[in-house]
Amino acid sequence: MNKYIGILSMLIMTLFSSKVSAQMPIDSNEVIQFSGVVVTEDERGEIMPLPYTNVAVKGTSRGEVSDLSGFFSFAALQGETISFSRIGYKTVEFVIPDTLENNLYSLVQIMSEDTILLPETVIFPWPSRKYFDIEFLAMDVSEVQRQAARENLSPEILEELQENMLVDGTEASKILLAQQAAGFRYEGQYKPQRIFDPLAWKQFIDAWKRGDFKNKKDKK
């Protein structure tokens, strides 16, 4: 907080000293150095800098964006309108006085929040659900599309996809956790050998009869 108070004090002193040191008026078309700090009020009612505020000369492409401390500085002309804008805050316009007696001008601009409530937007592929039902029932599916659907949903295609498709992060983590849990189950003791399990032998014999252990090329 002391840092921001120091910045504000520096700008006020700069403005005051610039007026004291003025010797003669300058032309209205002469370029001045327009500097300042953009601030706002936080939830506790204290002054805080407002970074990333657009400070632009209205009607031109000149201007800049305030930095993390809310500070900005660029060249401008007397009489030009400066626009301060930022998302979530009310836009403020300030006219640089045309009666300046120095080529330096400092400003502390306060921005206030602006809450904008947008209506809910729901996007549907059809104007209404009733219209969707009508279009869906009237849709003509050709035999080519039906055949393509049968081929894509065939057991052979699904089995090949299951074997070759890589797992994602969620599935891989589940498999790893399951393996770790199975290992912790027999921690500190001998893991049982299923070679003497009749059920395991039955599963092995059934798999052998089905040809599960054959090479994929041999199956084709």
N, C-alpha and C positions, 0 to 999 in steps of 0.2 A: 504494500500500500504506500509506503514511503517513496518508492520508486516513481509511482504515478503522480504523487503530490509534487515531487521534484520536477517532473516533466511539465506539469501545468504551471508551476512557478517560473520555470525557465521561459515558457512561451509568453507569459504575462510580462516578465521583465524585458523580453525582446521587443514586444509591442510597445511598451512604455519608452524604452530607450530609443527606438526608431523614431518616435514622435519628437522626443527631446532633441535628437541630433539632426533633425531636418533643418535645412537651410533655405530651400526654395521649392516651390511647387514643381511637379513634373508634368509632362504632357499626358493627356488622357489616353493616348495610344502607346505609351511607353510600357514595356514589359516589366512586371513586378514578380517577385518571388512569393508565391502564396503557400504558406505552410500552416500546419495545425495538428490537432489531435482529435480523433473521434472517440467519444466515450459514451457509456450507457450506465444504467442502474441495475445492479444485480439483485438477487432475491433478498438480500439483507439491507437493501437501500443504500449501498455504498457505490461510489464511482469506480468503474472499471473500464479499461480500454476496450475498444471494439475493433478487432483486426478484420482484414479482408473486406473492408467497406469500399465500394466503388465511389471514387471522388472524381467527377468528370466535368468538363466545361460543356454546358448544354449547347447542342447544335454543332459540336465539333467532335473530333476524335482524340482530343487532348485530355489528359488526366492520368490518374494512377490508382492503385489499390493501397489502402493503409496497411502497415506492417503489423507485427505481433503486438507492438506497443500502441497501436492505433495512430501512429504518426504518418503524415503524408507531406509532400512538398513537390511543387512543380511550378512552371512558369505560366502566368496568366496575364490578362489585361484588365484595366479598370473598367467597371461597368458590366463585365461578363457575369453570367449566371452559373453558379457552381451547384451541381446536383450530387447529393449524398444518398446512396441507395445500397441496400443490403437485404437479402432474403430474410423475412421475418421481422423487418423493421420498417417504419413509415419513412417514405422518401422525403427528404428535406432539400429545399432549394435556398441558396444564399447568393445575393448580388454583391459583388465587390464594389465598395464605394468608389465613385469617380472623383472624389475630392481628396484623395490621398496626397500627402506631402512627402512621401518616402517610397522607395521601390521595394519595401518589405512589408508584408502583411501577414499576421498570425491570427489563428482562429481556433477556439475550442468548441467543437460541434457536438451537441448532445442528441443522441438517437433514442427513440422510444419504440418499444416492441409493438408489432402489429399482428394480431392473431387472425388468420384467414382460414375459415372452415370451408372446405370444398365438398360438394355433394358426392355421395357414393356413386361410383360408376360400375355397372355390371355389363360385361360384353357377352353377347350371345351370338352364335353363328347364324341364328335365324331370328326374325322379329319376335316370335313368341314360341312357347312350348307346343301350343296347338298346331302352329304352322310346321314345326319340326316333325311332329307325329305324322302330319299329312305327307310331307316330303319323304320321310323315311319309309312309309308304307308304299308310296308310289315309286320308290327307287327300283330301277331295273338292273339286276345283277346278271351279267352275261355268264355263259358257261365257262369262258376262259378265266374269269375271276374266281368262279367256284372251284375250278380245277387247281388254280394257283393256291387257293386257301387250303384245299385238301393236301396238296404236296407240302406246304409249309407246316401243317399240323400233323404230319404223318409221324408215327412212333420212331422211325429211323432218323428223321431230321431232328426231332426233339432230343433223342438220345445223343446224337452227334454234337448238338449244341451244348448239351449238359456236360459232355466230356471235354470239349475244347474251349468253352467259354471261361475266361478268367474271372476269379471272384473279386468283388470289390472290397474296400477296407472294412466295412461292417461285417461281411461274411467271413473274411479272413480272421478278424479278431475273435469272432465267435468260435471258429474252429480251433484257434490257438488256446482260448480259455477252456474249451472242452477237453483238449489234450492235456493241459496242465492239471485240470481237475481230476482226470482219470489217473494221472501219475501220482497225485497227492493222496489218492484213495488208498494206495498200498504203500505209503511212505513208512519205512522202518520194518517192512516185512517182505517176504517173497511174493512176487506177483504170481497168481495162479496160472498154470499152464493148461490151455484148452485142448491139448492133445488127447487128454483123457475125457473130454466132454462129448457124450454121444450126440448132443444137439449140433455141436460144431461139425462133427463128422457127417451128419446128415446134410447140413448146408453145403459142405464141400462136395459131397457126391452129387447132389442136385445141380450144383453149378457146373460140375464136370459133364453131366449128361446134357445140360443146355448148351454147352460149348462156350462158356464164359471165358475160358482160359486160352481159346484159340486166337491167333493173330487176326487183326481186322482184315488183312488182305486175304487170308484163308477163308474168312466168312463170306467175302464177296465171290 
